[in-house]
């Protein structure tokens, strides 16, 4: 899943070399942290959060599980 998220994000940001995705477990939930260049945060979140919500919906469908957290970090 980590590689899929990296691939998608690198396609939509201006600074793909700065994209870092870290996946780990926290309190029984899978956490996916996304680190991007400060200029790209708006692109990743999208207007009214549409891009990040779409990414979460895609990951939920792939994992067949809603027990995860998606975080964007600058």
N, CA, C and O atoms as CSV, one atom per row, in Angstrom:
chain,resi,resn,atom,element,x,y,z
A,1,UNK,N,N,0.830,-1.192,0.000
A,1,UNK,CA,C,0.000,0.000,0.000
A,1,UNK,C,C,0.871,1.252,0.000
A,1,UNK,O,O,0.535,2.243,-0.649
A,2,UNK,N,N,1.976,1.213,0.716
A,2,UNK,CA,C,2.872,2.361,0.796
A,2,UNK,C,C,3.328,2.793,-0.596
A,2,UNK,O,O,3.357,3.986,-0.901
A,3,UNK,N,N,3.681,1.832,-1.431
A,3,UNK,CA,C,4.185,2.147,-2.761
A,3,UNK,C,C,3.092,2.742,-3.656
A,3,UNK,O,O,3.366,3.615,-4.480
A,4,UNK,N,N,1.861,2.269,-3.490
A,4,UNK,CA,C,0.746,2.815,-4.258
A,4,UNK,C,C,0.497,4.271,-3.888
A,4,UNK,O,O,0.303,5.108,-4.769
A,5,UNK,N,N,0.500,4.580,-2.601
A,5,UNK,CA,C,0.282,5.952,-2.137
A,5,UNK,C,C,1.395,6.863,-2.661
A,5,UNK,O,O,1.122,7.966,-3.133
A,6,UNK,N,N,2.648,6.403,-2.580
A,6,UNK,CA,C,3.776,7.183,-3.113
A,6,UNK,C,C,3.590,7.451,-4.603
A,6,UNK,O,O,3.784,8.576,-5.064
A,7,UNK,N,N,3.218,6.426,-5.348
A,7,UNK,CA,C,3.038,6.561,-6.796
A,7,UNK,C,C,1.962,7.597,-7.127
A,7,UNK,O,O,2.159,8.452,-7.990
A,8,UNK,N,N,0.843,7.514,-6.445
A,8,UNK,CA,C,-0.262,8.453,-6.694
A,8,UNK,C,C,0.164,9.878,-6.352
A,8,UNK,O,O,-0.050,10.800,-7.139
A,9,UNK,N,N,0.764,10.056,-5.182
A,9,UNK,CA,C,1.143,11.399,-4.742
A,9,UNK,C,C,2.210,12.020,-5.628
A,9,UNK,O,O,2.149,13.213,-5.927
A,10,UNK,N,N,3.181,11.230,-6.047
A,10,UNK,CA,C,4.242,11.764,-6.908
A,10,UNK,C,C,3.689,12.252,-8.239
A,10,UNK,O,O,4.304,13.089,-8.901
A,11,UNK,N,N,2.534,11.732,-8.632
A,11,UNK,CA,C,1.902,12.161,-9.871
A,11,UNK,C,C,1.139,13.473,-9.755
A,11,UNK,O,O,0.826,14.093,-10.771
A,12,UNK,N,N,0.831,13.909,-8.528
A,12,UNK,CA,C,0.016,15.122,-8.393
A,12,UNK,C,C,0.754,16.300,-7.763
A,12,UNK,O,O,0.239,17.418,-7.765
A,13,UNK,N,N,1.942,16.071,-7.227
A,13,UNK,CA,C,2.660,17.167,-6.560
A,13,UNK,C,C,3.711,17.790,-7.475
A,13,UNK,O,O,4.105,17.196,-8.478
A,14,UNK,N,N,4.158,18.992,-7.117
A,14,UNK,CA,C,5.178,19.697,-7.892
A,14,UNK,C,C,6.587,19.242,-7.525
A,14,UNK,O,O,7.516,19.384,-8.320
A,15,UNK,N,N,6.743,18.697,-6.324
A,15,UNK,CA,C,8.055,18.260,-5.839
A,15,UNK,C,C,8.005,16.774,-5.478
A,15,UNK,O,O,8.017,16.433,-4.296
A,16,UNK,N,N,7.949,15.883,-6.473
A,16,UNK,CA,C,7.821,14.450,-6.183
A,16,UNK,C,C,9.001,13.870,-5.414
A,16,UNK,O,O,8.860,12.857,-4.728
A,17,UNK,N,N,10.157,14.502,-5.524
A,17,UNK,CA,C,11.335,13.993,-4.809
A,17,UNK,C,C,11.206,14.166,-3.292
A,17,UNK,O,O,11.945,13.535,-2.536
A,18,UNK,N,N,10.280,15.011,-2.844
A,18,UNK,CA,C,10.093,15.263,-1.418
A,18,UNK,C,C,9.008,14.384,-0.786
A,18,UNK,O,O,8.784,14.457,0.423
A,19,UNK,N,N,8.341,13.562,-1.581
A,19,UNK,CA,C,7.263,12.720,-1.064
A,19,UNK,C,C,7.848,11.553,-0.269
A,19,UNK,O,O,8.694,10.805,-0.761
A,20,UNK,N,N,7.378,11.417,0.966
A,20,UNK,CA,C,7.771,10.297,1.821
A,20,UNK,C,C,6.490,9.732,2.429
A,20,UNK,O,O,5.671,10.472,2.975
A,21,UNK,N,N,6.327,8.417,2.330
A,21,UNK,CA,C,5.166,7.752,2.924
A,21,UNK,C,C,5.681,6.736,3.933
A,21,UNK,O,O,6.528,5.901,3.617
A,22,UNK,N,N,5.155,6.820,5.152
A,22,UNK,CA,C,5.553,5.907,6.222
A,22,UNK,C,C,4.297,5.181,6.691
A,22,UNK,O,O,3.260,5.799,6.931
A,23,UNK,N,N,4.405,3.878,6.815
A,23,UNK,CA,C,3.272,3.055,7.233
A,23,UNK,C,C,3.662,2.305,8.515
A,23,UNK,O,O,4.713,1.665,8.573
A,24,UNK,N,N,2.799,2.392,9.545
A,24,UNK,CA,C,3.075,1.698,10.800
A,24,UNK,C,C,1.774,1.448,11.554
A,24,UNK,O,O,0.724,1.973,11.183
A,25,UNK,N,N,1.846,0.649,12.603
A,25,UNK,CA,C,0.679,0.357,13.443
A,25,UNK,C,C,0.727,1.204,14.702
A,25,UNK,O,O,1.783,1.406,15.301
A,26,UNK,N,N,-0.453,1.697,15.088
A,26,UNK,CA,C,-0.575,2.515,16.302
A,26,UNK,C,C,-1.920,2.216,16.952
A,26,UNK,O,O,-2.967,2.451,16.349
A,27,UNK,N,N,-1.898,1.708,18.155
A,27,UNK,CA,C,-3.130,1.388,18.895
A,27,UNK,C,C,-4.052,0.468,18.100
A,27,UNK,O,O,-5.269,0.656,18.111
A,28,UNK,N,N,-3.496,-0.512,17.420
A,28,UNK,CA,C,-4.295,-1.474,16.670
A,28,UNK,C,C,-4.791,-0.973,15.324
A,28,UNK,O,O,-5.533,-1.679,14.641
A,29,UNK,N,N,-4.401,0.219,14.933
A,29,UNK,CA,C,-4.806,0.767,13.635
A,29,UNK,C,C,-3.578,0.956,12.760
A,29,UNK,O,O,-2.486,1.236,13.254
A,30,UNK,N,N,-3.765,0.802,11.470
A,30,UNK,CA,C,-2.699,1.073,10.518
A,30,UNK,C,C,-2.676,2.579,10.257
A,30,UNK,O,O,-3.709,3.180,9.963
A,31,UNK,N,N,-1.503,3.176,10.366
A,31,UNK,CA,C,-1.347,4.611,10.144
A,31,UNK,C,C,-0.484,4.808,8.905
A,31,UNK,O,O,0.579,4.200,8.772
A,32,UNK,N,N,-0.948,5.658,8.008
A,32,UNK,CA,C,-0.181,6.023,6.824
A,32,UNK,C,C,0.102,7.516,6.924
A,32,UNK,O,O,-0.813,8.332,6.820
A,33,UNK,N,N,1.370,7.874,7.127
A,33,UNK,CA,C,1.760,9.274,7.208
A,33,UNK,C,C,2.367,9.691,5.878
A,33,UNK,O,O,3.195,8.988,5.300
A,34,UNK,N,N,1.935,10.843,5.414
A,34,UNK,CA,C,2.403,11.390,4.146
A,34,UNK,C,C,3.165,12.669,4.446
A,34,UNK,O,O,2.628,13.585,5.068
A,35,UNK,N,N,4.412,12.733,4.007
A,35,UNK,CA,C,5.224,13.932,4.174
A,35,UNK,C,C,5.487,14.492,2.779
A,35,UNK,O,O,6.005,13.798,1.904
A,36,UNK,N,N,5.121,15.759,2.586
A,36,UNK,CA,C,5.322,16.404,1.290
A,36,UNK,C,C,5.929,17.789,1.504
A,36,UNK,O,O,5.945,18.316,2.616
A,37,UNK,N,N,6.420,18.353,0.426
A,37,UNK,CA,C,6.932,19.711,0.448
A,37,UNK,C,C,5.802,20.650,0.868
A,37,UNK,O,O,4.639,20.419,0.534
A,38,UNK,N,N,6.146,21.700,1.595
A,38,UNK,CA,C,5.145,22.650,2.082
A,38,UNK,C,C,4.286,23.219,0.955
A,38,UNK,O,O,3.096,23.466,1.148
A,39,UNK,N,N,4.879,23.428,-0.216
A,39,UNK,CA,C,4.133,23.959,-1.364
A,39,UNK,C,C,3.093,22.972,-1.890
A,39,UNK,O,O,2.149,23.381,-2.566
A,40,UNK,N,N,3.247,21.687,-1.594
A,40,UNK,CA,C,2.374,20.656,-2.144
A,40,UNK,C,C,1.237,20.234,-1.226
A,40,UNK,O,O,0.381,19.444,-1.627
A,41,UNK,N,N,1.215,20.743,-0.015
A,41,UNK,CA,C,0.183,20.334,0.942
A,41,UNK,C,C,-1.211,20.618,0.385
A,41,UNK,O,O,-2.104,19.778,0.495
A,42,UNK,N,N,-1.399,21.772,-0.200
A,42,UNK,CA,C,-2.703,22.122,-0.774
A,42,UNK,C,C,-3.121,21.180,-1.888
A,42,UNK,O,O,-4.297,20.835,-2.003
A,43,UNK,N,N,-2.165,20.761,-2.710
A,43,UNK,CA,C,-2.459,19.808,-3.789
A,43,UNK,C,C,-2.906,18.471,-3.217
A,43,UNK,O,O,-3.846,17.860,-3.725
A,44,UNK,N,N,-2.245,18.021,-2.173
A,44,UNK,CA,C,-2.555,16.717,-1.582
A,44,UNK,C,C,-3.914,16.746,-0.889
A,44,UNK,O,O,-4.687,15.794,-0.996
A,45,UNK,N,N,-4.202,17.822,-0.189
A,45,UNK,CA,C,-5.490,17.923,0.502
A,45,UNK,C,C,-6.608,18.196,-0.507
A,45,UNK,O,O,-7.675,17.588,-0.421
A,46,UNK,N,N,-6.380,19.089,-1.444
A,46,UNK,CA,C,-7.386,19.398,-2.459
A,46,UNK,C,C,-8.445,20.355,-1.950
A,46,UNK,O,O,-8.542,20.625,-0.753
A,47,UNK,N,N,-9.236,20.862,-2.879
A,47,UNK,CA,C,-10.305,21.805,-2.538
A,47,UNK,C,C,-11.333,21.089,-1.669
A,47,UNK,O,O,-11.870,20.047,-2.046
A,48,UNK,N,N,-11.593,21.664,-0.506
A,48,UNK,CA,C,-12.524,21.097,0.479
A,48,UNK,C,C,-12.131,19.677,0.890
A,48,UNK,O,O,-12.989,18.905,1.318
A,49,UNK,N,N,-10.849,19.319,0.769
A,49,UNK,CA,C,-10.379,18.004,1.183
A,49,UNK,C,C,-10.717,16.879,0.234
A,49,UNK,O,O,-10.618,15.709,0.602
A,50,UNK,N,N,-11.114,17.210,-0.980
A,50,UNK,CA,C,-11.569,16.186,-1.925
A,50,UNK,C,C,-10.485,15.196,-2.322
A,50,UNK,O,O,-10.757,14.001,-2.439
A,51,UNK,N,N,-9.266,15.671,-2.532
A,51,UNK,CA,C,-8.199,14.772,-2.973
A,51,UNK,C,C,-7.845,13.776,-1.884
A,51,UNK,O,O,-7.754,12.578,-2.152
A,52,UNK,N,N,-7.645,14.241,-0.676
A,52,UNK,CA,C,-7.270,13.343,0.419
A,52,UNK,C,C,-8.417,12.395,0.756
A,52,UNK,O,O,-8.178,11.236,1.094
A,53,UNK,N,N,-9.651,12.867,0.668
A,53,UNK,CA,C,-10.803,11.993,0.900
A,53,UNK,C,C,-10.870,10.899,-0.154
A,53,UNK,O,O,-11.161,9.745,0.158
A,54,UNK,N,N,-10.601,11.261,-1.397
A,54,UNK,CA,C,-10.606,10.280,-2.474
A,54,UNK,C,C,-9.529,9.230,-2.271
A,54,UNK,O,O,-9.759,8.045,-2.513
A,55,UNK,N,N,-8.360,9.657,-1.829
A,55,UNK,CA,C,-7.275,8.726,-1.548
A,55,UNK,C,C,-7.668,7.780,-0.413
A,55,UNK,O,O,-7.378,6.585,-0.475
A,56,UNK,N,N,-8.319,8.301,0.614
A,56,UNK,CA,C,-8.758,7.459,1.733
A,56,UNK,C,C,-9.817,6.457,1.269
A,56,UNK,O,O,-9.802,5.304,1.702
A,57,UNK,N,N,-10.723,6.874,0.404
A,57,UNK,CA,C,-11.751,5.958,-0.119
A,57,UNK,C,C,-11.092,4.838,-0.924
A,57,UNK,O,O,-11.471,3.673,-0.802
A,58,UNK,N,N,-10.115,5.194,-1.739
A,58,UNK,CA,C,-9.391,4.197,-2.534
A,58,UNK,C,C,-8.682,3.193,-1.622
A,58,UNK,O,O,-8.766,1.985,-1.848
A,59,UNK,N,N,-7.995,3.678,-0.609
A,59,UNK,CA,C,-7.281,2.799,0.314
A,59,UNK,C,C,-8.246,1.921,1.110
A,59,UNK,O,O,-7.952,0.755,1.374
A,60,UNK,N,N,-9.382,2.469,1.486
A,60,UNK,CA,C,-10.392,1.688,2.204
A,60,UNK,C,C,-10.886,0.535,1.342
A,60,UNK,O,O,-11.056,-0.584,1.825
A,61,UNK,N,N,-11.113,0.812,0.072
A,61,UNK,CA,C,-11.568,-0.236,-0.837
A,61,UNK,C,C,-10.489,-1.301,-1.044
A,61,UNK,O,O,-10.797,-2.492,-1.089
A,62,UNK,N,N,-9.249,-0.889,-1.167
A,62,UNK,CA,C,-8.159,-1.839,-1.367
A,62,UNK,C,C,-7.910,-2.691,-0.127
A,62,UNK,O,O,-7.656,-3.891,-0.235
A,63,UNK,N,N,-7.982,-2.074,1.043
A,63,UNK,CA,C,-7.730,-2.797,2.286
A,63,UNK,C,C,-8.953,-3.576,2.753
A,63,UNK,O,O,-8.841,-4.478,3.583
A,64,UNK,N,N,-10.122,-3.224,2.217
A,64,UNK,CA,C,-11.388,-3.797,2.664
A,64,UNK,C,C,-11.518,-3.637,4.181
A,64,UNK,O,O,-11.991,-4.527,4.889
A,65,UNK,N,N,-11.073,-2.455,4.653
A,65,UNK,CA,C,-11.043,-2.197,6.085
A,65,UNK,C,C,-10.940,-0.686,6.291
A,65,UNK,O,O,-10.129,-0.025,5.642
A,66,UNK,N,N,-11.748,-0.147,7.181
A,66,UNK,CA,C,-11.686,1.287,7.465
A,66,UNK,C,C,-10.871,1.590,8.716
A,66,UNK,O,O,-10.895,2.712,9.222
A,67,UNK,N,N,-10.161,0.603,9.207
A,67,UNK,CA,C,-9.431,0.743,10.455
A,67,UNK,C,C,-8.007,1.273,10.207
A,67,UNK,O,O,-7.023,0.633,10.580
A,68,UNK,N,N,-7.918,2.437,9.580
A,68,UNK,CA,C,-6.615,3.062,9.372
A,68,UNK,C,C,-6.737,4.573,9.441
A,68,UNK,O,O,-7.830,5.128,9.331
A,69,UNK,N,N,-5.599,5.230,9.626
A,69,UNK,CA,C,-5.543,6.683,9.739
A,69,UNK,C,C,-4.620,7.197,8.643
A,69,UNK,O,O,-3.546,6.638,8.420
A,70,UNK,N,N,-5.026,8.243,7.968
A,70,UNK,CA,C,-4.229,8.868,6.917
A,70,UNK,C,C,-3.852,10.262,7.386
A,70,UNK,O,O,-4.732,11.091,7.619
A,71,UNK,N,N,-2.549,10.539,7.530
A,71,UNK,CA,C,-2.079,11.836,8.022
A,71,UNK,C,C,-1.191,12.510,6.989
A,71,UNK,O,O,-0.363,11.864,6.346
A,72,UNK,N,N,-1.373,13.808,6.841
A,72,UNK,CA,C,-0.506,14.604,5.987
A,72,UNK,C,C,0.353,15.480,6.886
A,72,UNK,O,O,-0.157,16.214,7.732
A,73,UNK,N,N,1.675,15.391,6.690
A,73,UNK,CA,C,2.621,16.157,7.511
A,73,UNK,C,C,3.452,17.022,6.598
A,73,UNK,O,O,3.855,16.582,5.521
A,74,UNK,N,N,3.716,18.255,7.012
A,74,UNK,CA,C,4.552,19.154,6.212
A,74,UNK,C,C,6.003,18.939,6.530
A,74,UNK,O,O,6.866,19.604,5.956
